[in-house]
Amino acid sequence: MLERKTPLVPISVIKAIDASSMFARGDTVLVAFSGGPDSTALVHILDLQSERYGISLHLAYLNHRLRGRESDVEQDFVERTAKRLGLPLETRALSEEEAGIVSARSTEAQARAIRLEFLKSAAKSVGAQKIATGHTFDDHVETLLMRLFTGTGPEGFAGIRTISGVFVRPLIETPKKDLLKFLSDNSIDYVQDSTNLSSDFLRNRVRRHLIPSIVKTFGPHAPSKLASFSRIVTAEADVVKEMAAGAYRDARCEVDGRPALLVDALKSMRPAVRNRVLKLALSETGFPEQGIYSQHIASIAALAVSRNSQARAKLPGGMNVARKADVIVFGGPDAAHDTYPPFRCGLMVPGQVPIPFTDLSMSARIVDVPAHAIPANRTEALLDADVCLACGRELIVRSLEPQDTFVPLGMTQRVRVAKFLKKRKVSQSERLNYPLVTRQDGKTLWVVRQRIDDEARITKSASSGLLLSLRRVQDT
């Protein structure tokens, strides 16, 4: 084991931590540990510097079970490393069903969504104030190039930020070669993920082919210059972001419970501010910021100047943005989606499941809540766990059926869900596949994005809450 005052820790890591005041004394830091070279270096560096910053470490590992024996070897390495360093470890392995779903769908996107949910849940479980990930300078440059060529605005060209909410990235200014040298100089073992060698993934192609070509053409300092340009653009984008926040408040309204923007207000905005306002509206609907590309913004902006007052813009995942006279309304699936067949899938608590035929996923976890607490957004529902789990720990996520009824929160009369949605101005095409969360006995718990059942609300007698979260699966 290394001595704690070793001089071999890359100075770029210390500079990144100090420049951003990344840690406060007394912080518990959950470290995402996969056993690969980057996360292994991160664990050892933070362990060496824990006394300096006054932090305590807790490791977290998620076994996706996508690489057979290799995944088991990886988990064994992680557990042995945690034991050798004397650090506590949180682990979770996907069930065969979950692993099969991830493998059958967009692996990178689905795996990332599950990983983020696991890290957030683990951080809450151990009382961690920060979650440290092993993103490096190389990852940052790769992300910049991927976003540049797939389409992004100035704020997207920020790449991977040093701090994003509870997530911190101490290695973001450190090249991978420096981390490999750190590991080699200190005789620290790590494992290799064989999928990092596959050309099936865009990031691997950027890493193995595009960046070497750029370095060969423009010289070895090209990646650093790209990152420097990113910092300049990001600083200016932050100013536009502040301006856009005010413009968004002035232009925002609602139509049938969905966010909307006034056309005249959009026309009066400068393009940079207007584009950011449109992104804010998309984000409010749950559309992932990483999935918003320049062509999406251009198609929505065109609605404001279109002579067709009923024009529409179609976005990935069935997102529909429609011009309705003097407003542009965001949200709701495209009408073409009424051809989708009925769907039904199980949701274990805790757990997560993709919603068939969409790019959405539903997660569930047990939480401690105060009496009468209700989430204030349309993508989360907080219910009485005892009521929800009365028939077992598996809930059902399925499409609406004609006989479905519930007692909307705040009401006393039982109503048909279809009739309730119609009164809420939900279109007929959307009602055909509308998602519900139910118990195994068929009791409706949440009409998604609308209302929970009044009998499942949090009361003073509730021992714990069940938090249901609807999220878009993000491709990165």
C-alpha positions, 0 to 999 in steps of 0.5 A: 500500500502507498504511503499517504504523503507520496509525491506521485499524485498528479498535480492536475488532480489537486488543482482541479479539486482546489480550484472548484472547492470540490470538497468541504471538510467532513464530507462523505464522498461516494466514489463510483468504482468499476475496477478500471484504470480511471476509477481505480486511480481515483479511489487511490488518489482520494484515499491518499488525499482524504486527510488533506481534505478532511473527507471520508470515502465510501465506494460503490459498484454496480455489476451490469452482468453484461460480460459474463465471467468478466463481470464476475472477475471485475466485482471480485477485484473491486471487493478485494480492493475495498477490503485491502484499503479498508473502505466500505463498499456498496454493491448491486448486481442487476437481476437476469431480467434487468440485464436482459432488458439492458442487453436487448435495448440501447445498452449504453443509454439504459446502463447509464440510467440504471447506474446513475439511479444506483449511485444516487440511491447509494449516496442517500443510503450512506449519507454522502454529500458528493458522488465522485466519478472517474471522468478524465481529461480524455473523456472531456475531449471525447465528449466535446467532439461527439457533441460538436459533430452530432450537433450542440449549442454553446452550453453543450460544448461545456463538455463534462463539467467539473461539478454537476449537482452532487457529482464531482469529477476530480480527474477531469483535468488529468490525461489518462496517460498520467493516471496510467503512469500513477498506477504503474509507478505505484504498482497498482493493479486494475481490470480492463473492460473488453467493450472499451476495445469495441468499435461498436460504440461511438465514443470508442471510435472517437478515442481510437480513430478521430482524436489520433487523426486530429493530433497527427494533423494539428499537433499534440496540443490540439486536445488542450486547445480544444478544451481551452476553447470549450472553457471560453465558450462555456463562460460566455454561454453562462451569461446567455443562460442567465439572460435566457432564464429571465426571458423564459419566465416572461414567455412561459405559459401553460396550455392544457397543463403543458408548458408553452411559450408565447410566439410574439415573445419568441420573435422578439428574442435574439437567436442565442437567447431564444434557442436557450429558452427553447431548450429550457422548455424541452428540459421542463418536459423531461427531454434529456439535455444531452439529447437536444441537438441544433436541428431540434431547436431549429425545427421548433424555432421555425414554428414561431415564424411559420404561416401555418398556425397549426404546424408541428415539430417531431422530436425523438422519443415521440415528443411533439411540439405544436404551434397553436395560434399564438403559442407553442406547446411542448409535450405529448406523444406524436399522433402516429404513436396510436399504432403501438400495441398495449404494453405491460411490464413488472417493476420491482421495488426498488428497481427500474424498468423501461417503458416499452415502445418509448425512450422512458423508464420508470423507477421505484424506491422506498424513501422516508417522508414527512406526512402529506408530502407530495412531489411538485412536478409531473415526473414524480409521484410520492405514495404510501409504501404500505398501500402500494406494496400490499400485494407484493413488491412488484408493481405493474407499469402498463397501458390504460385499459377501458375498465380502469378506475381510480379516486383522483387525489383530493376527490372522493368519487371513483372515476374512469381513468379514460374519462378523467384524461379526457377532461384533462384535455389529453388527446384521444391518440395519447389516451390509447397508450396512456401509462399507469402504475398499478398493484398486482390486483389492478388497483391504479396507483398513479396515472402518470404525469396526472394524478395519484390515487387518493387512497395511496396518498401520504398520511400521518400513519404512513411508515414510509413513502414510495417514490416513483420517477419517470425519466427519459433514457439518455444517450451519452 
